[in-house]
Amino acid sequence: MEKILEKDSVKCAVIVGAGIAGLKTASELYASGVKNCMLLEARPRVGGRLFTVKSEVFPERAYDLGGSWHHHTLENGLFLEELSLPKSERADFVFDIGSVIYMEHDGTLMNCEKVGLDALLNQLMQYIESELFGQEAEDVTFFEIFLRYIYEKHTSLSDRQIEILAMAAQNLEFWHGVDWKMLSGRWSEMDQNRRDAMVLNYDKIVGRIQRSFPEDWIKLNTEVRQIKRVGDEVHVTTNDGAVYRTEFCVVTIPRTVLALSLQEEKRMGRIEFIPPLNESISSKINKMHFGFLGKLILEFDKCTWENRCSNIFKAGIQKVHIDKEVRAARDFESFAKKIDSMTQDFKHYSDYPVAIVNMMAIAGIPSLIIFTKPPSTEYIENSCKAEIAKTFKPLIDIVIKAIGSPFDCIIDLESKITNNSDLKNPILKNVITTSWAKDPYSLGGYSACHAGDDPKGLVESINKGQDSRIRFAGEHTVFKSLGCSYGAWESGIREAQYILKQQRQ
């Protein structure tokens, strides 16, 4: 039975979701003098997709399973706010160290400078802009537009340039968390020259914002089931039957979870809107997708590899000599079809390309963070540590040897090796994985685009709100910083300012 709260408990705002968007909305409202808000969070913690965990094996080590970087630091408002604080109050950060190391599947380092890889990638992006941003241009997958570029420009490219570019271009999959055969070509920006900083760690930022408003504004383990417009109020019903009455409601749940509102099936995370989501939002909400980027964190007892570079890309197995195929092709359609058929799923999960962060270079920690894309993401999220370690050991050995380790790793997840002082091998002691794809309150990582998506259209519609009192915030509501934590942070400021402006009128 519904428990309608008393008249005097009508809130200025009820915020759904305690990620950085919800926290920042509450923080801005409180700083502007608002005293009666409620922030409802389904999880037993705040932070949303910003989630810092401590190692169970090495308590002094911490990792961000969700967002990890300050992106676009030149114009990132959250980063600039952090810089304005005393050093003791802000989270540490480290700018990416060195150029990306590109290696082939067998660990052979690609001579990127010799083939001019940066220039090739920049030209590829310019080609995409010229081909896909015209008024009549139809979006295609990044895979297809890449093949078009190779087909049209192969006479001015060497065999090795084509070969390396075909491998290196797939690094873009780990920016978006989407396979290049699904990823939108139009929205596949690859800014090679931006300056990003890894955060150490985001829990300090989340905690700082959380402490900027009253603790009793937050109610954890509280899933919102229904949001109903009733006259000049909004009634928000939770899983325990409570109904919160409010002047404004700001919904900050991920787009994937918001899309469940269009389905009849009742399931965890689904919110019923009365009236239903308006046509402007409902018609566009599936015109954007989610990336399924996974993280596999490998903790070693010591480091036996070099720490001169923080970012590594390891290509997947190459089943086709694309340089030979493009030179022999008679037309684009048959060439594209043949390459597509020869680059289907691999036999082993360790055969797929991966991106890697060398935490020894970043923070002096003998750990590697492996970034995965589907289907490897689903595999690591649903497998036990021992199986994951066994599956990825060949990949680990290839990578650490390629960056200077003279020794293979030894797996010891159960701490059976009690005296390892004489062992020169790095010992893998722990495996940590993400679970965003199967988490009912996220259903994926962050916003990304498949071919044919219309992110601008959705952002424009969702920023107008369900109506004047039911509003939305989150990384999916800010086009310029789509998918970024600072975009979600900015959206919290925007919605707080909207509420304050409405109150003044």
C-alpha positions in Angstrom: 0.0 0.0 0.0 1.2 3.5 -0.8 2.5 5.6 2.1 1.8 9.2 1.1 4.1 11.4 3.0 2.8 14.4 5.0 2.0 17.8 3.3 4.8 19.5 5.1 7.3 17.0 3.6 6.7 18.2 0.0 10.2 18.5 -1.4 11.7 21.2 -3.6 13.3 18.4 -5.6 13.5 14.6 -5.6 16.6 13.4 -7.5 16.6 9.8 -8.8 20.1 8.3 -8.8 23.1 9.2 -6.7 25.7 9.2 -9.5 27.8 12.3 -10.1 24.9 13.9 -12.0 22.5 13.5 -9.0 25.1 14.4 -6.5 26.0 17.6 -8.3 22.3 18.6 -8.7 21.8 18.2 -4.9 25.1 20.1 -4.2 24.2 23.1 -6.4 20.7 23.3 -4.9 22.0 23.3 -1.4 24.7 25.8 -2.2 21.9 28.1 -3.5 19.8 27.9 -0.3 17.5 25.0 -1.0 16.9 23.0 2.2 14.4 20.2 1.4 15.6 17.8 -1.2 15.7 14.0 -1.4 18.1 11.9 -3.4 16.9 8.3 -4.0 19.5 5.6 -4.9 18.7 2.0 -5.7 22.2 0.8 -4.9 23.7 0.5 -1.4 26.3 3.2 -2.3 26.6 6.5 -4.0 28.7 7.2 -7.2 26.7 5.3 -9.8 29.1 4.3 -12.6 32.0 6.0 -10.7 33.0 3.1 -8.4 36.4 2.8 -6.7 37.3 -0.5 -5.1 40.1 -1.6 -2.8 42.1 -4.7 -3.5 41.3 -7.7 -1.3 44.9 -8.9 -1.7 46.8 -5.6 -1.7 44.8 -3.3 0.6 46.9 -0.3 -0.4 45.8 -0.6 -4.0 42.6 1.0 -5.4 41.0 0.9 -8.8 38.2 2.7 -10.6 35.9 0.1 -12.1 33.8 2.8 -13.8 35.0 6.2 -15.1 38.8 6.6 -14.7 39.8 9.7 -16.6 39.5 13.5 -16.7 38.8 13.7 -20.5 39.3 16.9 -22.6 41.2 18.6 -19.7 41.3 21.9 -21.6 37.6 22.5 -21.2 36.6 19.9 -18.6 34.7 21.9 -15.9 35.1 19.2 -13.2 38.9 19.0 -13.8 39.2 22.7 -13.7 37.2 22.8 -10.4 39.5 20.2 -9.0 42.5 22.2 -10.0 41.1 25.2 -8.1 41.1 23.2 -4.8 44.0 22.8 -2.4 45.9 19.7 -3.3 44.8 17.9 -0.1 41.2 18.3 -1.1 41.4 17.0 -4.7 42.0 13.6 -6.2 45.4 12.9 -7.6 45.7 12.6 -11.3 48.4 11.6 -13.8 48.5 12.6 -17.5 49.0 9.7 -20.0 52.7 8.9 -20.2 54.3 8.5 -23.6 52.8 7.6 -26.9 50.6 4.5 -27.2 52.6 1.3 -27.7 50.9 -0.6 -30.6 51.8 -4.3 -30.8 50.7 -7.1 -33.1 48.9 -10.2 -31.7 52.2 -12.0 -31.2 53.8 -9.1 -29.4 55.8 -7.6 -32.3 55.9 -3.9 -31.7 54.6 -1.9 -34.6 57.0 0.8 -36.0 54.3 3.5 -35.9 56.8 6.3 -36.5 58.2 4.7 -39.6 54.7 4.4 -41.3 53.5 7.7 -40.0 50.6 6.2 -38.0 49.5 9.4 -36.3 49.2 11.2 -39.7 47.3 8.2 -41.2 44.8 8.1 -38.3 44.3 11.9 -38.6 43.7 11.5 -42.4 41.3 8.7 -41.7 39.3 11.0 -39.4 39.4 13.8 -42.0 38.1 11.4 -44.6 35.2 10.3 -42.3 34.3 13.9 -41.7 34.3 14.7 -45.4 32.3 11.6 -46.3 29.7 11.4 -43.5 29.0 14.9 -42.4 27.4 16.2 -45.6 23.6 17.0 -45.6 22.8 13.9 -47.7 25.4 11.6 -46.2 24.1 8.3 -44.8 25.9 7.0 -41.7 27.7 3.7 -42.0 29.7 1.6 -39.6 33.3 2.6 -38.7 34.3 -0.8 -40.2 32.7 0.1 -43.6 34.1 3.7 -43.7 37.5 2.4 -42.8 37.3 -0.1 -45.7 36.2 2.7 -48.1 39.2 4.8 -47.1 41.6 1.9 -47.7 39.9 1.0 -51.0 40.0 4.6 -52.3 43.5 5.5 -51.0 45.4 2.2 -51.3 47.5 3.4 -54.2 49.1 6.1 -52.0 49.7 3.7 -49.1 52.4 1.1 -48.7 51.5 -2.5 -47.8 52.9 -2.0 -44.2 50.9 1.2 -43.8 47.7 -0.6 -44.7 48.5 -3.5 -42.5 49.3 -1.4 -39.4 46.4 1.0 -39.9 44.0 -1.9 -40.1 45.2 -3.1 -36.7 45.6 0.3 -35.0 42.3 1.6 -36.1 40.6 -0.9 -33.9 41.9 0.9 -30.8 38.9 3.1 -31.4 36.7 0.3 -30.1 38.0 0.9 -26.6 37.1 4.5 -26.7 33.5 3.6 -27.3 33.1 0.0 -26.0 31.6 -1.0 -29.3 32.8 -3.4 -32.0 33.9 -1.5 -35.2 31.3 -3.4 -37.2 28.6 -1.8 -35.2 30.2 1.5 -34.2 28.9 4.6 -36.0 31.3 6.0 -38.5 29.9 9.5 -38.2 30.3 9.6 -34.4 33.6 7.7 -34.2 35.8 10.7 -33.3 39.4 9.8 -32.6 41.2 12.9 -31.2 44.8 11.8 -31.2 46.0 15.0 -29.6 43.7 15.5 -26.7 45.3 15.5 -23.2 43.6 13.2 -20.7 44.5 12.5 -17.1 43.9 9.3 -15.2 42.2 10.0 -11.8 43.7 8.4 -8.6 40.9 7.9 -7.6 37.3 9.0 -8.3 36.0 8.1 -4.8 37.7 11.3 -3.5 35.7 13.4 -6.0 32.5 11.6 -5.3 33.0 11.9 -1.5 33.8 15.6 -1.8 30.6 16.4 -3.7 28.5 14.1 -1.4 29.7 16.0 1.7 28.7 19.4 0.3 25.0 18.8 1.2 23.2 17.2 4.2 23.8 13.5 4.7 20.1 12.9 5.4 19.2 14.0 1.8 20.4 10.6 0.6 18.3 7.4 0.9 20.2 4.3 -0.3 18.7 0.9 -1.2 15.7 2.7 -2.5 14.5 1.8 -6.0 12.1 4.2 -7.7 9.2 2.4 -9.3 6.9 5.2 -10.5 7.0 8.9 -11.3 3.6 10.5 -11.7 2.7 14.0 -12.5 -0.2 15.2 -10.2 -1.2 18.8 -10.8 1.7 21.1 -9.8 3.4 18.2 -8.0 5.3 15.1 -8.9 4.7 11.9 -6.9 7.7 9.5 -6.8 6.9 6.0 -5.6 9.6 3.7 -4.3 10.0 0.0 -3.8 8.9 0.2 -0.1 5.6 1.9 -1.1 6.6 5.4 0.0 5.4 8.3 -2.1 7.6 11.4 -2.1 5.8 14.6 -3.2 7.9 17.2 -4.9 7.9 20.3 -7.0 10.5 19.0 -9.3 12.0 15.6 -10.1 15.4 15.1 -11.8 15.9 11.6 -13.2 19.6 10.7 -13.6 19.4 7.0 -14.4 21.4 5.7 -17.4 19.7 5.9 -20.8 19.6 2.1 -21.0 17.6 1.9 -17.8 15.4 4.8 -18.8 14.5 2.9 -22.0 12.9 0.1 -19.9 10.1 2.6 -19.2 8.9 1.9 -22.8 8.4 -1.8 -22.1 5.5 -3.3 -20.3 7.5 -5.9 -18.4 8.2 -5.0 -14.8 11.9 -5.6 -13.9 14.6 -4.3 -11.7 15.4 -0.7 -12.5 12.3 0.0 -14.6 10.4 3.2 -13.8 6.8 3.7 -14.8 6.0 7.2 -15.9 2.5 8.5 -15.6 1.8 9.9 -18.2 4.2 7.8 -20.3 7.4 9.3 -21.6 6.5 12.0 -24.1 6.7 11.2 -27.8 9.7 13.4 -28.4 11.8 11.4 -26.0 10.2 7.9 -26.6 10.7 8.2 -30.3 14.5 9.0 -29.9 15.5 7.1 -26.8 16.7 4.1 -28.8 18.5 6.3 -31.3 21.5 6.0 -29.0 23.3 2.9 -27.7 25.6 1.9 -24.8 29.2 0.8 -24.9 30.1 -2.5 -23.2 33.7 -1.7 -22.2 35.0 -4.1 -19.6 37.9 -3.9 -17.3 40.1 -6.9 -16.2 42.5 -5.8 -13.5 45.5 -8.1 -13.0 47.4 -7.7 -9.7 51.0 -8.9 -9.5 53.4 -9.2 -6.6 56.1 -7.3 -8.5 56.9 -5.6 -11.7 59.4 -7.1 -14.2 58.4 -4.9 -17.2 59.3 -1.4 -18.2 57.2 1.6 -17.0 58.1 4.1 -19.8 54.6 4.1 -21.3 51.1 4.0 -19.7 49.0 2.9 -22.7 49.3 -0.2 -24.8 47.2 -1.6 -27.7 47.5 -5.2 -28.6 45.9 -6.2 -31.9 43.8 -9.3 -32.4 44.7 -12.2 -34.6 44.8 -11.1 -38.2 43.1 -13.6 -40.4 43.4 -11.6 -43.6 46.1 -9.7 -45.5 44.1 -6.7 -46.2 46.9 -5.1 -48.2 46.9 -7.9 -50.7 43.1 -8.1 -50.8 42.5 -4.4 -51.5 45.1 -4.4 -54.3 43.4 -7.4 -55.9 39.8 -6.1 -55.5 37.8 -5.3 -58.6 35.1 -3.4 -56.8 34.3 -2.1 -53.3 31.3 -4.2 -52.6 33.0 -7.6 -53.2 36.1 -6.4 -51.3 34.1 -5.3 -48.3 32.1 -8.5 -48.3 35.2 -10.6 -48.4 37.0 -8.7 -45.6 33.8 -8.9 -43.5 33.6 -12.7 -43.9 37.2 -13.1 -43.0 37.1 -11.1 -39.8 34.4 -12.9 -37.9 34.5 -13.9 -34.3 37.7 -15.5 -33.0 38.1 -18.9 -31.3 39.5 -17.7 -28.1 38.7 -14.6 -26.0 42.4 -13.8 -25.8 42.5 -13.6 -29.6 40.5 -10.3 -29.6 42.2 -6.9 -29.5 42.7 -5.3 -26.1 43.7 -2.0 -24.7 45.9 -2.0 -21.6 46.9 0.5 -19.0 50.3 -0.1 -17.3 49.6 1.0 -13.7 53.3 0.8 -13.0 53.8 3.8 -15.2 50.8 5.6 -13.9 51.0 5.0 -10.1 54.0 2.7 -9.4 51.6 -0.2 -8.9 52.6 -3.6 -10.4 49.2 -4.1 -12.0 47.8 -4.1 -15.6 44.3 -3.0 -16.5 43.0 -4.8 -19.6 40.1 -3.2 -21.4 37.8 -5.5 -23.3 35.0 -5.2 -25.8 32.2 -7.7 -26.5 32.2 -10.7 -26.4 35.2 -10.6 -24.1 33.4 -8.3 -21.7 30.5 -10.7 -21.2 33.1 -13.5 -20.7 35.0 -11.8 -17.9 31.8 -10.6 -16.2 30.5 -14.1 -16.0 33.5 -16.3 -15.4 35.5 -17.1 -12.2 38.9 -15.7 -11.5 40.8 -18.9 -12.1 39.2 -19.4 -15.5 39.9 -15.8 -16.6 43.5 -16.1 -15.5 44.0 -19.3 -17.4 42.3 -17.9 -20.5 44.3 -14.7 -20.6 47.7 -16.0 -19.5 49.1 -16.4 -23.0 48.0 -12.8 -23.7 49.6 -11.6 -20.4 52.9 -13.3 -21.2 53.0 -11.8 -24.7 52.3 -8.3 -23.4 54.8 -8.2 -20.5 57.5 -9.7 -22.6 56.9 -7.1 -25.4 57.4 -4.3 -22.8 60.5 -5.7 -21.3 59.8 -8.5 -18.9 62.4 -11.4 -19.3 60.0 -13.7 -17.5 56.5 -15.2 -18.0 54.0 -14.7 -15.2 53.0 -17.4 -12.6 49.4 -17.7 -11.5 48.9 -18.0 -7.8 45.4 -16.8 -7.0 45.1 -19.0 -3.9 48.4 -17.9 -2.4 49.9 -21.4 -2.4 53.4 -19.9 -3.0 54.4 -18.9 0.5 58.1 -18.0 -0.2 58.5 -16.2 -3.4 61.7 -14.3 -2.6 63.7 -16.5 -5.0 61.2 -16.3 -7.8 62.0 -13.8 -10.5 58.7 -14.2 -12.3 55.9 -11.8 -11.7 53.2 -13.7 -9.7 49.6 -13.0 -10.6 47.9 -12.8 -7.2 44.5 -11.4 -7.9 41.9 -10.7 -10.7 39.3 -8.0 -10.5 36.6 -7.5 -13.1 33.7 -5.1 -13.9 30.1 -6.1 -14.0 28.4 -3.1 -15.7 26.7 -5.1 -18.5 24.8 -7.4 -16.1 24.2 -4.7 -13.4 20.4 -4.0 -13.6 21.0 -0.4 -12.7 23.4 0.3 -15.5 22.9 -2.3 -18.3 26.2 -1.3 -19.8 29.0 1.2 -19.5 28.3 4.6 -21.1 26.7 6.2 -24.1 27.9 5.2 -27.5 26.6 5.2 -31.1 25.8 2.5 -33.6 25.6 3.3 -37.3 22.4 5.3 -37.9 22.0 6.7 -34.3 21.0 10.3 -33.7 22.6 11.4 -30.4 21.9 15.0 -31.1 18.2 14.4 -31.5 17.9 12.5 -28.2 20.0 15.1 -26.3 17.8 17.9 -27.6 14.6 16.1 -26.7 15.6 14.9 -23.3 16.9 18.3 -22.3 13.4 19.7 -22.8 12.3 17.3 -20.1 9.2 15.1 -19.7 7.4 18.3 -18.8 8.2 21.5 -16.8 8.6 19.5 -13.6 10.1 16.2 -14.6 13.7 16.6 -15.8 16.6 14.5 -16.8 20.4 14.6 -16.2 23.4 12.3 -16.8 26.2 11.8 -19.3 23.7 10.9 -22.0 22.1 14.4 -21.8 25.2 16.5 -22.8 26.2 16.1 -26.4 29.7 17.6 -26.3 30.8 15.4 -23.4 28.7 12.4 -24.2 29.8 9.4 -22.2 32.1 11.4 -19.9 31.8 11.9 -16.1 32.3 15.6 -16.5 29.3 15.7 -18.8 27.2 14.1 -16.1 28.6 16.6 -13.7 27.7 19.5 -16.0 24.2 18.2 -16.4 23.7 18.3 -12.6 24.6 22.0 -12.7 22.2 22.6 -15.6 19.2 21.0 -13.9 19.9 22.7 -10.6 20.0 26.1 -12.4 16.7 25.2 -14.2 14.9 24.5 -10.9 16.3 27.7 -9.3 15.1 29.7 -12.3 11.7 28.2 -12.2 11.4 29.0 -8.5 12.2 32.6 -9.1 9.5 33.0 -11.7 
